[in-house]
């Protein structure tokens, strides 16, 4: 049985999440603060942390940063705010996903299963897709037996998209994850790198236009279907 640590200062929310997850076969461990979550993880383990953002004393972002110092357990941030900067902040502090309140059991379970799928994918360092090979150990990208020369940022970008197929990344998220929000970096930097990736893979014969998809007004995704 997979154990999930639920971190929220509101008892009602802890109970609601447990009510959603227990029938699905999860072992729920509720705690009311970031400090309790850290104390638990120092002594025990779990398969996933659901972490509320707005908590007194130690908020969710700081708790997430501290968890990442001691564990690589998957983290889903829970927030009542829909501001993109909050989402980006959560991902940049080490969270694997986020969900906004209110939500239903179906959405929560779908997010959890998606995170588990992506976490399992991370264990295999080499990513392959229809003859395209992305290998971080040799820092190489190839299609069939043809090597494709890309810059370090292009390599990181395509690797991120391949790791999380069908997930839409906003430009802001990509800037945070790949560039760390470097000063002076703008949204069009992402567009330029994506254009270069498309050109290089297209020249190698890979059908990139069927898979590296622009989500207009939002960002990009790698389409597997």
N, C-alpha and C positions, 0 to 999 in steps of 0.2 A: 504494500500500500504506500503510495507516494505521500510524503509529509509536506504540508504547506504551512509556512509561518505567516500569520495574518497580523499585520502591525497597524493598529488604528486606535486613536484615543477615544473614539466613540464606541461604547459597548453595543449599541444598536447595529452599527455597521459590521462589527466583528461577528455578531450573531447572524446577520443576514448573509454574509459571505460563507460562513460555516454551513448555514442552511442550504445554500446553493451547491456547495462543494461536497459535503458529506455523502449525499445520495449517489454522487458520481464516483465514489470509492476513494476519496482523498481523506487523509488523516489531517485534520485542521488543528493547529496550535495557535490560539489567539493570545496576543500580548498588547499592552496598551501604550507602549512608548518605544522610542528608538533605543533607549538605554537597555530596556528589557530584551529587545531583539538582539542587540549586540552581545549581551550576557548569554543568551540562549545559543547563539552561533559560536561563541567561544568554547562552549562545552558540548554541544550536540550538532547534528547536521539535519538538513532538510533538502528537498528537491526544488523548492521555489519559495520566494518571498513576495507577498503582496503588501506593498508599503504605501501608506497614506502620506500625502505631501504636507498637508497643513496640520501639524501637531505642535503642541507647546514644548518649550525647552529645546529639544533636539528635533528639528523638522525633518521631513522625508528626504530632502536633498542631502543634508549633512549626514543623516543616517546611511543613505546610499553610499556616500563617499567612504564612510568608516567601514561599512560592510565590505566594500571592494578592497580594503586594506587587509582583510583577513579571509575572504572567501570569494569564489567566482560563481556562487549560486545564482541562478537566474532571478531577476527582480522585475516585477511589474509595478509601476508607480500608479497610485490611485489618486485622482485629483478631481475637484469640483470645478476647476478652472480650465477653460478651453484656449487660453492664450498660447499662441505658437511658441512664444519664448519659454513658457513653462515646460512644454513638451521637449524642446531642444535642450533645456537645462537638465531635465531628467535623463535624457539619453547621454548627454555629455558627462554626467556624473557617474555613469556606469550602469544605468537601468537598461533592460532588454526590451521593454515595451511599456505602454501606458494605457490606462483606460479612464474615461471620464464619467463622473457621476451625473445623473443616475444611469444605471445599467441593469440588464436582466441576466438571468442565469445563463442563457444561451450565449450572450456576448462574452461573459466572463470565461466560460468554459472554452469557447473558441480561441480566445486570447491565450489561455493557458496552454492549450494543445499546440498552438502555433509556436509559442516560445519553446516548448519541449522539442518540437521538430527542428527548430533552428539551432537549439543547443546541441542536439545530437549531430547535426551537420557540422558544427564547429570542430567536433572530434576528428573528422577526416580533413586533414590539412589540404589535400589536393582536391580541387573541385573540377568536375568534368560535366560537359553538357553538349550533346550532339557533336562530338569530335573536338570541342573546344576544351583546352586543358589549362587550368590556372594553378600554378604550383608555387606556394610561398617559400618552400624550402630552397628551391633553385632560383626563385624570383623570376620565373619564366611564364610566358603565355604563348600558347601555340594552338594551331588549328590543324588537326591531322599531324603530319610530319613537318608542317611549315611554321617556323618561329615567327612571332609577331612582336616587333619592337615597340614598347610603350614606355612612357615616363613613369617614375615612381608614383605620382599622384593618379595617373591613369590606371596603373596596376591596382592601386588600392581601391579606386572607385569601382572598377569592374568586379573585383573580388567581393566587395561589400554587396553589390547588386546580385551577384551569383549566390552568395550565402543566404540571401533572404528573397527567394523568388516570389513574384507576385505581390510583394509589399511595396507600397508607394512611399518614396522618400521625398520630403520637401527639399528645396534648395538649401534652406536654412539648416536642416538636419545634416545634409551632406557636407556643408561648410564646417559644421561643428565636429562631425566625426572624422572627416578626412583632413581638414585644415586646422582644426582646433580654434576656429574663429580668429585666424590671424588678422592683425590690423591691416585694413586696406583691401581685404578680400571682399569681392562683391558677387552678387548672384550670377552675373554674366560669366564669371570665372567657371562656374559649374557648366554652363551651356557650352563654353569653348572646349572644355575637356571632354564632354560627352560627344561633341561634334568630331573631335579628333579620334576618339575611340571608335566611333561609327566608321569613319573613313578607313582606319587601319584594319578593322575586322572585315569590312566590305572588300577591301583590296586583297585580303587573304582568302576571299571566297566564302566567308561565313555569312549566312543570311541574317545579319544583325538587325535589319529593319523589322524583322518579324518578332524580335525579342527585346531589344532595348527600346522601350516605349516612353514617349513623352506624355505625361498627364498634364494637359494644358492648364496653366494657371497655378499648378501645384509643384510638380517636380518630375521624377522619373521612376520607372520600375523595370525589373527584368521579368518578362512574361514567359512562363514555361509552357503554356498551353498553346 
